């Protein structure tokens, strides 16, 4: 059934005249009559009693009129909803990120919500290694990761450059030092992140190449738990700097620069190359700049 035929019938029933309906629809009267006949044939019911002078709906016609009005209302709702999407007054945005990259998004989400308060924003926590596949499977619209996915099916845009920070407790023996050599860390106990990442591999290689022991006797599942253990002087750690900037400012953690190591950590926004972005996602890209 074509919605146009229902629209024609609704107009005829409302105007109570084929000629007035034709004028309103900008169609000829024969075209209106033909559309109505096709609708009756498709439904297998007469909708208008044509035996008298006045236009009278049959019982079937009154039922169809009720549904035609509902369809018209739904179409108006659809048009309004699409208009809201185009104006970013509605919609939903789903972004995949891990614990640390989600922190980077906070200020941008604040700005985005100020501009588009009716758009629902959902950050789904996911292992960074799984975000690309979740994007390609259609479970996410945007992803934020800290490595180049190296996949032509994904667009990758560097949106922030972070670094690994070596942090210690204010009570640690190295807390007052500005810089140290990597060779001074052979006796330290490191609190490690037990999630595999390219940056963990970089640290391992640096220590191995310089033949410095790396003691990782404690492994934790989150940056938050690592931070708390370091603050308690249980050990030292390498963590993304953006995850501990506030603690370094407040001097509840101390950052010490290692002369032989400077590991940049690029935060990338990724999204499918061939799939069109929603209005909400395009607006988020504009907020990121």
Secondary structure, 3 states (H helix, E strand, C coil): CCHHHHHHHHHHHHHCCHHHHHHHHCCCHHHHHHHHHHHHHHHCCCCEECCCCCCEECHHHHHHHHHHHHHHHHHHHHHHHHHHHHCCCCCEEEEEECHHHHHHHHHHHHHHHHHCCCCEEEEEECCHHHHHHHHHCCCCCEEEECCCCCCCCEEEEEEEEEEEEEEECCCCCCCCCCEECHHHHCCCEEEEECCCCHHHHHHHHHHHHCCCCCEEEEEECCHHHHHHHHHCCCCEEEEEHHHCHHHHHCCCCEECEECCCCCEEEEEEEEECCCCCCHHHHHHHHHHC
